C-alpha cells in the first residue's frame, strides 16, 4: 500500500499547508512525528503561520525527496511524479493512523502538563507548610520569652522581699544588742507630749480577717509612699520600708523614724514595732505620718 508523504499527511490531518511545510523544514525533514511535535508545541505562537525567511533543508513548495524524509524510497526516487496514487480506503486508513498518533501526542502533552501542575501545587503546599511552621515557632519563642520574663520579675520580687525581711531581722538584733535585752521585754520609752498613750481600748475590734493591708505613709516633705503589706507583718516592716524609700543617703547612721497615726492621733512606740499590723488596727488600710524622732 502506498503511503502519503509527510506533507500530505499533515495537510490531510487538517494542518494548513504553510504551517505543515514550516514544521517539516524546521525539524530537518525528520518525519511526521517530529513535525507534529513541533506543531503541537508551537500552535499558540503568534508567528506560527509566518513563512520562513530562508528555506531550510529544501525549497518550500517542492516536495522533499525520500532521502530527506527518511522514507522507504531509495536515493534517486521521485517524491512527486510517478508516486502511486492512493485509493480512498488507503487514504482514510493512513489518515486514521495519523489522527491516532496526533491524539497520542496530545494525551502525552496533557499528562505532562498535569504532572507539572501537580508538582507546582505540591511545591506551593510545601512552602505554605514551611511558612506556617516558621510562624508557629516564632509564636512559641515569643511565649517562652514572655514566660521567662515573668519568672525573672517574680524572682526579683521575692528577692526584694527577702532582703526586707533580712533587714528587719538585723535591725531587731542591733536594737536588742544596743539596749541589752530583747526588744519585747524592754520598757516603752516616755510618751511624747500631746500623744495619746497606746491602749487596747483604742484599737477597733476586728470584724473580719484580712490577709493584706494597704498603708499610706505621709513624709515630712509633703510626699507620700503607698505599699501593701501582709496583715501579720510587724510595724517594723513599714518603718523599714519608709527608711529605704524616703530619699536620704543610704549607709548613714540614722535613727529610726517615728510613725504616727492620723486619726485618732497616736505615736507608735518601739514595743509597737514588734506587733503585727492587724493587732495595731491598721487593717485593711491606714494612713501613717512620719515625724522626726525627738532627741532624748
C-alpha positions in Angstrom: 0.0 0.0 0.0 1.4 3.3 -1.0 1.8 5.9 1.7 1.2 9.6 1.7 4.2 11.9 2.0 4.7 13.7 5.4 3.4 17.0 3.9 0.3 15.4 2.5 -0.3 13.5 5.7 -0.2 16.7 7.8 -2.5 18.5 5.3 -4.9 15.5 5.4 -4.9 15.8 9.2 -6.1 19.4 9.0 -3.0 21.5 9.3 -2.5 24.4 7.0 -0.1 23.8 4.2 2.2 26.7 5.1 2.3 25.6 8.8 3.0 22.0 7.8 5.8 23.0 5.4 7.3 25.2 8.1 7.2 22.4 10.7 8.9 19.9 8.3 11.6 22.4 7.4 12.4 23.4 11.0 12.6 19.8 12.1 15.0 18.9 9.3 12.5 16.7 7.5 13.0 14.0 10.2 9.5 12.7 9.7 5.9 13.3 10.6 6.2 12.7 14.3 8.9 15.3 14.7 6.8 17.8 12.6 3.7 17.0 14.7 5.6 17.6 17.9 6.7 21.0 16.6 3.2 21.9 15.5 1.6 21.0 18.9 4.4 22.7 20.8 4.2 26.0 18.8 0.5 26.0 18.0 -0.1 29.1 20.2 2.9 31.0 18.9 1.8 34.4 17.3 4.2 33.8 14.3 3.4 30.2 13.7 1.8 30.9 10.3 4.5 33.3 9.1 6.6 31.9 6.3 10.3 31.2 6.8 12.7 33.9 5.7 15.3 31.4 4.5 14.5 27.9 3.2 15.9 25.2 5.4 16.7 21.8 4.0 14.7 22.3 0.8 12.9 24.9 -1.2 9.4 25.5 0.1 6.8 24.5 -2.4 8.9 21.5 -3.6 8.2 18.1 -2.0 11.2 16.7 -0.1 12.9 13.6 -1.5 12.6 10.2 0.2 16.2 10.5 1.5 15.3 13.9 3.1 12.3 12.4 4.8 14.0 9.2 5.7 11.1 7.3 4.0 11.3 3.8 2.4 12.1 5.1 -1.1 15.8 4.8 -2.0 18.0 7.6 -3.2 17.1 9.0 -6.5 13.4 8.0 -6.4 11.0 10.9 -7.0 8.7 12.1 -4.3 6.1 13.6 -6.5 5.9 12.4 -10.1 5.5 8.7 -10.6 4.2 8.2 -7.0 1.5 5.6 -6.8 -2.0 7.0 -6.3 -3.7 6.0 -3.0 -7.2 4.7 -3.0 -9.8 6.3 -0.9 -9.7 3.4 1.6 -5.9 3.6 1.9 -6.0 7.4 2.3 -8.6 7.0 5.1 -6.6 4.3 6.8 -3.4 6.4 6.7 -5.3 9.5 7.9 -6.7 7.4 10.8 -3.2 6.3 11.8 -2.0 9.9 11.7 -5.0 11.1 13.8 -4.4 8.4 16.4 -0.7 9.4 16.5 -1.7 13.1 17.0 -4.2 12.1 19.7 -1.5 10.1 21.5 0.8 13.1 21.3 -1.9 15.3 22.7 -2.5 12.9 25.6 1.2 12.8 26.3 1.3 16.6 26.4 -1.8 16.8 28.6 -0.3 14.2 31.0 3.0 16.1 31.1 1.2 19.4 31.9 -0.9 17.7 34.6 2.3 16.3 36.2 3.9 19.8 36.1 0.7 21.3 37.6 0.7 18.7 40.4 4.4 19.4 41.1 3.7 23.1 41.3 0.8 22.6 43.7 3.0 20.3 45.8 5.7 22.9 46.0 3.1 25.6 46.9 1.7 23.5 49.7 5.2 22.6 50.9 6.1 26.3 51.0 2.8 27.1 52.9 3.5 24.4 55.5 7.1 25.7 56.0 5.8 29.3 56.4 3.1 28.1 58.9 5.7 26.1 60.8 8.1 29.1 60.9 5.2 31.4 62.2 4.4 28.8 64.9 8.0 28.6 66.0 8.1 32.4 66.2 5.0 32.5 68.4 6.4 29.8 70.7 9.6 31.7 71.0 7.7 34.9 72.0 5.6 33.0 74.5 8.7 31.4 76.0 10.4 34.8 76.3 7.3 36.2 78.0 7.2 33.3 80.5 10.9 33.8 81.2 10.4 37.5 81.8 7.5 36.8 84.2 9.7 34.3 86.1 12.5 36.8 86.3 10.3 39.5 87.6 8.8 37.1 90.2 12.3 36.1 91.3 13.3 39.7 91.7 10.2 40.5 93.7 10.8 37.5 96.0 14.4 38.5 96.4 13.4 42.1 97.3 11.0 40.8 99.9 13.7 38.5 101.3 16.1 41.5 101.6 13.5 43.5 103.5 12.9 40.6 105.9 16.6 40.2 106.5 17.0 43.9 107.1 14.2 43.7 109.7 15.9 40.9 111.5 19.2 42.7 111.5 17.6 45.8 112.9 15.9 43.8 115.6 19.2 42.2 116.6 21.0 45.5 116.6 18.4 47.2 118.8 18.4 44.2 121.2 22.1 44.4 121.4 22.1 48.1 121.9 19.5 48.1 124.7 20.9 45.0 126.4 18.0 42.6 126.1 15.1 41.6 123.9 13.1 44.3 122.4 9.8 42.9 123.5 10.8 43.0 127.2 12.2 46.5 127.1 10.0 49.1 128.7 8.4 51.6 126.4 10.0 55.0 126.1 8.2 58.0 127.5 5.2 59.1 125.5 5.7 62.4 123.7 3.7 65.3 124.9 0.3 65.5 123.3 0.4 61.9 122.2 -2.3 59.6 123.2 -0.9 56.5 125.0 -1.5 53.3 123.3 -4.3 51.3 124.8 -6.1 48.2 123.7 -9.4 50.0 124.2 -8.5 52.4 121.3 -8.0 49.6 118.8 -11.1 48.9 116.8 -12.4 45.4 117.0 -11.6 43.2 114.0 -14.8 42.3 112.3 -13.3 40.1 109.7 -9.9 38.6 108.8 -7.8 40.3 106.2 -4.7 38.9 104.6 -3.3 42.2 103.4 -3.4 45.8 104.3 -2.7 49.0 102.3 -0.5 51.5 104.2 -0.1 55.1 103.0 2.8 57.0 104.7 3.0 60.8 104.5 6.5 62.1 104.7 7.6 65.5 106.2 8.3 67.0 102.8 4.7 66.5 101.8 5.2 63.4 99.6 3.7 60.1 100.4 4.5 56.4 100.0 2.0 53.6 99.4 2.7 49.9 99.8 0.7 46.7 100.5 1.9 44.6 103.4 0.7 41.3 104.9 -1.7 41.7 107.8 0.6 39.7 110.1 3.7 41.6 109.3 5.2 43.8 112.0 5.0 47.5 112.0 8.8 47.5 111.8 8.4 46.3 108.2 6.6 49.6 107.4 9.3 51.6 109.2 12.0 49.8 107.3 10.2 50.4 104.0 10.0 54.2 104.8 13.7 54.3 105.7 14.6 52.6 102.4 12.5 54.9 100.3 12.4 58.3 102.0 15.2 59.6 99.7 18.0 60.0 102.3 21.6 58.9 101.5 21.9 55.1 102.3 24.6 53.9 104.7 24.4 56.8 107.1 23.9 56.2 110.9 20.3 57.4 111.2 17.8 56.9 113.9 14.6 55.1 113.1 11.8 57.3 112.0 8.8 58.0 114.3 5.5 56.8 113.0 2.2 58.4 114.0 -1.4 57.6 113.2 -3.5 60.3 111.7 -6.8 59.8 113.5 -7.0 59.2 116.3 -3.7 60.8 117.0 -1.2 58.2 118.2 2.6 57.7 118.4 3.8 54.2 117.9 6.4 53.0 120.4 9.4 50.7 120.0 7.2 47.9 121.5 4.6 48.6 118.9 7.2 48.0 116.2 7.1 44.3 117.1 3.4 44.0 116.9 1.5 42.8 113.8 -0.3 45.4 111.7 -3.6 43.5 112.3 -3.2 43.8 116.0 -2.5 47.5 115.8 -5.8 48.1 114.0 -4.1 49.1 110.7 -6.0 46.5 108.6 -7.4 46.7 105.9 -5.9 50.2 105.3 -4.4 53.1 107.2 -2.7 56.4 106.8 0.5 57.0 108.9 2.6 60.1 109.3 6.4 60.3 109.6 7.8 62.7 112.1 11.4 63.1 113.1 12.2 61.4 116.3 12.7 63.8 119.2 16.2 63.6 120.8 16.3 62.1 124.2 
